[in-house]
């Protein structure tokens, strides 16, 4: 089943339903869940700082990594995985997937998939198109090959220079149960903003999960403790 969530980038043309599907989350017991995601890494220095923040808070996240960056910093990919975070695909060279041919698209996803497998021992079929740019054709080609495109519901615009205060306010005003928050692993303001936002979201009752857990691909909790302490509740994804 093709899984899409969130909305396309502000630079991408909006597609009509059913091309943009928002997950409908059914939790037992029902609690608000949220997935933090980080694109474009890993980055030496900043990714380590980000991992320290997440470790201190006991929060799992999903990292959509660029293959060429993973090859450059393999130890960071291993550390991301070792700490219990999810490693997913953000292509190998960060192209606009709406503009590449079918062979190039599959090569971009396939190369990074193999890098992730080799470095972490885990496979992934989740990918996020760079910039949120895709076409009906690229969507169909990737889906036919077994990949699931993951977008977002909350765009922080950290890569556009948004301040920590602006990002914090936008996240807290925009999240809801099942939100997927898009951030970037190399942005200083993101690292500075994150501890306070995590604390405030927890005060509002949110639990942090990976994208796979949120969408029902992975029911394990990894090394992180959720409240109440139990196996992750069933998550169902329904498309309209």
C-alpha positions as a Markdown table, in Angstrom:
| # | Residue | x | y | z |
|---|---|---|---|---|
| 1 | Unk | 0.0 | 0.0 | 0.0 |
| 2 | Unk | 1.3 | 3.4 | -0.9 |
| 3 | Unk | 1.7 | 5.6 | 2.2 |
| 4 | Unk | 2.0 | 9.3 | 2.0 |
| 5 | Unk | 1.7 | 11.7 | 4.8 |
| 6 | Unk | 1.8 | 15.4 | 5.3 |
| 7 | Unk | 2.0 | 18.0 | 2.6 |
| 8 | Unk | 4.5 | 18.8 | -0.2 |
| 9 | Unk | 7.2 | 21.5 | 0.2 |
| 10 | Unk | 6.1 | 25.1 | -0.3 |
| 11 | Unk | 8.0 | 25.0 | -3.5 |
| 12 | Unk | 6.1 | 22.0 | -4.9 |
| 13 | Unk | 2.8 | 22.2 | -6.7 |
| 14 | Unk | 0.0 | 20.8 | -4.5 |
| 15 | Unk | -1.6 | 17.6 | -5.8 |
| 16 | Unk | -5.2 | 16.8 | -5.4 |
| 17 | Unk | -6.4 | 13.8 | -3.4 |
| 18 | Unk | -5.8 | 10.9 | -3.3 |
| 19 | Unk | -2.2 | 11.7 | -4.0 |
| 20 | Unk | -1.7 | 13.4 | -0.6 |
| 21 | Unk | -2.9 | 11.1 | 2.1 |
| 22 | Unk | -2.8 | 11.9 | 5.8 |
| 23 | Unk | -2.5 | 9.0 | 8.1 |
| 24 | Unk | -5.4 | 8.3 | 10.4 |
| 25 | Unk | -4.0 | 7.0 | 13.6 |
| 26 | Unk | -5.9 | 4.6 | 15.9 |
| 27 | Unk | -4.2 | 4.1 | 19.2 |
| 28 | Unk | -5.1 | 1.8 | 22.1 |
| 29 | Unk | -5.0 | 3.4 | 24.6 |
| 30 | Unk | -5.3 | 6.6 | 22.6 |
| 31 | Unk | -2.5 | 9.0 | 23.3 |
| 32 | Unk | -1.1 | 11.8 | 21.1 |
| 33 | Unk | 2.0 | 10.5 | 19.2 |
| 34 | Unk | 4.5 | 12.6 | 17.3 |
| 35 | Unk | 7.5 | 11.7 | 15.0 |
| 36 | Unk | 10.5 | 14.0 | 14.8 |
| 37 | Unk | 12.4 | 13.7 | 11.6 |
| 38 | Unk | 15.7 | 15.1 | 10.4 |
| 39 | Unk | 16.8 | 15.4 | 6.8 |
| 40 | Unk | 20.1 | 15.9 | 4.8 |
| 41 | Unk | 22.6 | 14.4 | 7.2 |
| 42 | Unk | 24.7 | 13.2 | 8.7 |
| 43 | Unk | 26.8 | 16.3 | 9.4 |
| 44 | Unk | 30.0 | 16.1 | 11.5 |
| 45 | Unk | 29.6 | 18.0 | 14.7 |
| 46 | Unk | 26.0 | 19.0 | 14.4 |
| 47 | Unk | 24.6 | 15.5 | 14.2 |
| 48 | Unk | 26.5 | 14.5 | 17.3 |
| 49 | Unk | 25.0 | 17.5 | 19.1 |
| 50 | Unk | 21.6 | 16.5 | 17.9 |
| 51 | Unk | 22.1 | 12.9 | 19.1 |
| 52 | Unk | 23.2 | 14.1 | 22.5 |
| 53 | Unk | 20.0 | 16.2 | 22.8 |
| 54 | Unk | 17.8 | 13.2 | 21.8 |
| 55 | Unk | 19.7 | 10.8 | 24.1 |
| 56 | Unk | 19.4 | 13.2 | 27.1 |
| 57 | Unk | 15.6 | 13.5 | 26.5 |
| 58 | Unk | 15.2 | 9.7 | 25.8 |
| 59 | Unk | 13.5 | 10.5 | 22.4 |
| 60 | Unk | 13.6 | 8.4 | 19.3 |
| 61 | Unk | 13.7 | 10.1 | 15.9 |
| 62 | Unk | 13.9 | 9.2 | 12.2 |
| 63 | Unk | 16.8 | 10.4 | 10.2 |
| 64 | Unk | 16.3 | 10.6 | 6.4 |
| 65 | Unk | 20.0 | 10.4 | 5.3 |
| 66 | Unk | 21.7 | 11.4 | 2.1 |
| 67 | Unk | 23.7 | 8.5 | 0.8 |
| 68 | Unk | 26.8 | 10.4 | -0.1 |
| 69 | Unk | 26.9 | 12.0 | 3.4 |
| 70 | Unk | 26.5 | 8.5 | 4.9 |
| 71 | Unk | 29.5 | 7.3 | 2.9 |
| 72 | Unk | 31.5 | 10.4 | 4.1 |
| 73 | Unk | 30.5 | 9.9 | 7.8 |
| 74 | Unk | 29.7 | 6.1 | 8.2 |
| 75 | Unk | 30.4 | 6.3 | 12.0 |
| 76 | Unk | 27.5 | 8.7 | 12.4 |
| 77 | Unk | 25.1 | 6.4 | 10.7 |
| 78 | Unk | 26.2 | 3.5 | 12.9 |
| 79 | Unk | 25.8 | 5.7 | 16.0 |
| 80 | Unk | 22.3 | 6.9 | 14.9 |
| 81 | Unk | 21.2 | 3.3 | 14.6 |
| 82 | Unk | 23.0 | 2.2 | 17.7 |
| 83 | Unk | 21.1 | 4.7 | 19.8 |
| 84 | Unk | 17.8 | 3.3 | 18.6 |
| 85 | Unk | 16.8 | 5.8 | 16.0 |
| 86 | Unk | 15.4 | 5.0 | 12.6 |
| 87 | Unk | 17.6 | 5.5 | 9.5 |
| 88 | Unk | 15.6 | 6.1 | 6.3 |
| 89 | Unk | 16.4 | 7.2 | 2.7 |
| 90 | Unk | 16.8 | 10.7 | 1.4 |
| 91 | Unk | 18.4 | 9.6 | -2.0 |
| 92 | Unk | 22.1 | 9.4 | -2.7 |
| 93 | Unk | 22.9 | 12.8 | -4.2 |
| 94 | Unk | 19.8 | 14.9 | -3.2 |
| 95 | Unk | 18.4 | 15.5 | -6.7 |
| 96 | Unk | 14.9 | 16.7 | -7.6 |
| 97 | Unk | 13.1 | 13.4 | -8.1 |
| 98 | Unk | 10.4 | 15.1 | -10.3 |
| 99 | Unk | 13.1 | 15.8 | -12.9 |
| 100 | Unk | 15.2 | 12.6 | -13.0 |
| 101 | Unk | 14.5 | 9.6 | -15.3 |
| 102 | Unk | 13.2 | 6.3 | -13.9 |
| 103 | Unk | 16.6 | 4.6 | -13.9 |
| 104 | Unk | 18.3 | 7.5 | -12.1 |
| 105 | Unk | 15.5 | 7.6 | -9.5 |
| 106 | Unk | 15.8 | 3.9 | -8.6 |
| 107 | Unk | 19.6 | 4.2 | -8.6 |
| 108 | Unk | 19.4 | 7.1 | -6.1 |
| 109 | Unk | 17.1 | 5.2 | -3.8 |
| 110 | Unk | 18.9 | 1.8 | -4.3 |
| 111 | Unk | 22.4 | 3.1 | -3.6 |
| 112 | Unk | 21.3 | 4.7 | -0.3 |
| 113 | Unk | 19.3 | 1.7 | 0.7 |
| 114 | Unk | 22.4 | -0.5 | 0.3 |
| 115 | Unk | 24.6 | 2.0 | 2.2 |
| 116 | Unk | 22.1 | 2.0 | 5.1 |
| 117 | Unk | 21.9 | -1.8 | 5.1 |
| 118 | Unk | 25.7 | -2.2 | 5.1 |
| 119 | Unk | 26.2 | 0.3 | 7.9 |
| 120 | Unk | 23.3 | -0.6 | 10.2 |
| 121 | Unk | 22.3 | -4.1 | 9.3 |
| 122 | Unk | 18.7 | -2.9 | 8.8 |
| 123 | Unk | 16.7 | -2.5 | 5.6 |
| 124 | Unk | 14.4 | 0.4 | 4.9 |
| 125 | Unk | 11.8 | 1.1 | 2.2 |
| 126 | Unk | 10.9 | 4.6 | 3.5 |
| 127 | Unk | 12.1 | 7.6 | 1.6 |
| 128 | Unk | 11.6 | 11.3 | 1.6 |
| 129 | Unk | 12.1 | 13.1 | -1.7 |
| 130 | Unk | 14.5 | 16.1 | -1.4 |
| 131 | Unk | 12.6 | 19.3 | -1.1 |
| 132 | Unk | 9.4 | 17.4 | -1.1 |
| 133 | Unk | 9.6 | 17.4 | -4.9 |
| 134 | Unk | 8.0 | 14.5 | -6.8 |
| 135 | Unk | 5.7 | 13.8 | -9.7 |
| 136 | Unk | 3.0 | 11.2 | -10.4 |
| 137 | Unk | 5.5 | 9.3 | -12.5 |
| 138 | Unk | 8.3 | 9.3 | -9.8 |
| 139 | Unk | 5.7 | 8.3 | -7.2 |
| 140 | Unk | 4.5 | 5.4 | -9.3 |
| 141 | Unk | 8.0 | 4.2 | -10.2 |
| 142 | Unk | 9.2 | 4.2 | -6.6 |
| 143 | Unk | 6.0 | 2.6 | -5.3 |
| 144 | Unk | 6.2 | -0.2 | -7.9 |
| 145 | Unk | 9.7 | -0.9 | -6.6 |
| 146 | Unk | 8.3 | -1.3 | -3.1 |
| 147 | Unk | 9.3 | 2.1 | -1.6 |
| 148 | Unk | 7.0 | 4.2 | 0.6 |
| 149 | Unk | 7.2 | 8.0 | 0.3 |
| 150 | Unk | 7.1 | 9.9 | 3.6 |
| 151 | Unk | 6.4 | 13.6 | 3.7 |
| 152 | Unk | 5.5 | 15.7 | 6.7 |
| 153 | Unk | 2.7 | 17.6 | 8.5 |
| 154 | Unk | 4.8 | 20.3 | 10.2 |
| 155 | Unk | 7.5 | 22.2 | 8.3 |
| 156 | Unk | 9.8 | 24.1 | 10.6 |
| 157 | Unk | 11.7 | 25.9 | 7.8 |
| 158 | Unk | 14.9 | 25.7 | 9.8 |
| 159 | Unk | 16.9 | 25.3 | 6.6 |
| 160 | Unk | 15.5 | 28.7 | 5.5 |
| 161 | Unk | 17.0 | 30.4 | 8.6 |
| 162 | Unk | 14.0 | 30.4 | 10.9 |
| 163 | Unk | 15.0 | 31.4 | 14.5 |
| 164 | Unk | 14.7 | 29.0 | 17.4 |
| 165 | Unk | 11.8 | 31.1 | 18.8 |
| 166 | Unk | 9.9 | 31.0 | 15.5 |
| 167 | Unk | 10.4 | 27.3 | 15.1 |
| 168 | Unk | 9.3 | 26.6 | 18.6 |
| 169 | Unk | 6.1 | 28.7 | 18.3 |
| 170 | Unk | 5.3 | 27.1 | 14.9 |
| 171 | Unk | 5.8 | 23.5 | 16.2 |
| 172 | Unk | 3.7 | 24.0 | 19.3 |
| 173 | Unk | 0.9 | 25.7 | 17.4 |
| 174 | Unk | 0.8 | 23.2 | 14.6 |
| 175 | Unk | 1.2 | 19.7 | 16.0 |
| 176 | Unk | -1.6 | 17.2 | 16.6 |
| 177 | Unk | -1.8 | 13.5 | 17.2 |
| 178 | Unk | 0.1 | 11.8 | 14.4 |
| 179 | Unk | 2.2 | 14.8 | 13.4 |
| 180 | Unk | 5.5 | 14.3 | 11.5 |
| 181 | Unk | 7.8 | 17.2 | 12.1 |
| 182 | Unk | 10.4 | 18.0 | 9.4 |
| 183 | Unk | 13.8 | 19.4 | 10.6 |
| 184 | Unk | 17.4 | 19.2 | 9.4 |
| 185 | Unk | 20.3 | 17.7 | 11.2 |
| 186 | Unk | 22.9 | 20.4 | 10.3 |
| 187 | Unk | 21.0 | 23.5 | 11.6 |
| 188 | Unk | 22.4 | 25.1 | 14.8 |
| 189 | Unk | 19.0 | 26.8 | 15.6 |
| 190 | Unk | 17.3 | 23.3 | 15.5 |
| 191 | Unk | 19.8 | 21.9 | 18.1 |
| 192 | Unk | 19.2 | 25.0 | 20.3 |
| 193 | Unk | 15.4 | 24.9 | 20.0 |
| 194 | Unk | 14.9 | 21.1 | 20.5 |
| 195 | Unk | 15.3 | 20.5 | 24.2 |
| 196 | Unk | 12.7 | 23.1 | 25.2 |
| 197 | Unk | 10.2 | 21.9 | 22.5 |
| 198 | Unk | 10.6 | 18.3 | 23.6 |
| 199 | Unk | 9.9 | 19.3 | 27.2 |
| 200 | Unk | 6.8 | 21.4 | 26.3 |
| 201 | Unk | 5.4 | 18.6 | 24.0 |
| 202 | Unk | 5.8 | 16.1 | 26.8 |
| 203 | Unk | 3.9 | 18.4 | 29.2 |
| 204 | Unk | 1.1 | 18.4 | 26.6 |
| 205 | Unk | 1.1 | 14.6 | 26.8 |
| 206 | Unk | 2.9 | 13.8 | 23.5 |
| 207 | Unk | 4.9 | 10.6 | 23.1 |
| 208 | Unk | 7.7 | 10.4 | 20.6 |
| 209 | Unk | 8.0 | 7.6 | 18.1 |
| 210 | Unk | 9.7 | 6.8 | 14.8 |
| 211 | Unk | 7.9 | 7.2 | 11.5 |
| 212 | Unk | 7.7 | 3.4 | 11.2 |
| 213 | Unk | 6.2 | 3.1 | 14.6 |
| 214 | Unk | 3.7 | 5.9 | 13.9 |
| 215 | Unk | 2.6 | 4.3 | 10.6 |
| 216 | Unk | 2.5 | 0.8 | 11.9 |
| 217 | Unk | 5.5 | -0.7 | 10.2 |
| 218 | Unk | 7.4 | -1.2 | 13.4 |
| 219 | Unk | 5.6 | -1.9 | 16.7 |
| 220 | Unk | 8.8 | -2.2 | 18.8 |
| 221 | Unk | 9.9 | 0.6 | 21.2 |
| 222 | Unk | 13.6 | 0.1 | 20.6 |
| 223 | Unk | 15.6 | 1.3 | 23.6 |
| 224 | Unk | 13.3 | 4.1 | 24.5 |
| 225 | Unk | 10.8 | 4.2 | 27.3 |
| 226 | Unk | 7.3 | 5.4 | 26.5 |
| 227 | Unk | 4.6 | 6.1 | 29.0 |
| 228 | Unk | 2.9 | 3.9 | 30.0 |
| 229 | Unk | 5.6 | 1.3 | 29.8 |
| 230 | Unk | 4.3 | -1.3 | 27.5 |
| 231 | Unk | 4.6 | -2.6 | 24.0 |
| 232 | Unk | 3.7 | 0.0 | 21.5 |
| 233 | Unk | -0.1 | 0.1 | 20.9 |
| 234 | Unk | -1.5 | -0.9 | 17.6 |
| 235 | Unk | -1.2 | 1.7 | 14.9 |
| 236 | Unk | -3.4 | 1.5 | 11.8 |
| 237 | Unk | -3.0 | 3.6 | 8.6 |
| 238 | Unk | -6.1 | 4.2 | 6.6 |
| 239 | Unk | -6.0 | 5.9 | 3.2 |
| 240 | Unk | -8.9 | 8.0 | 1.8 |
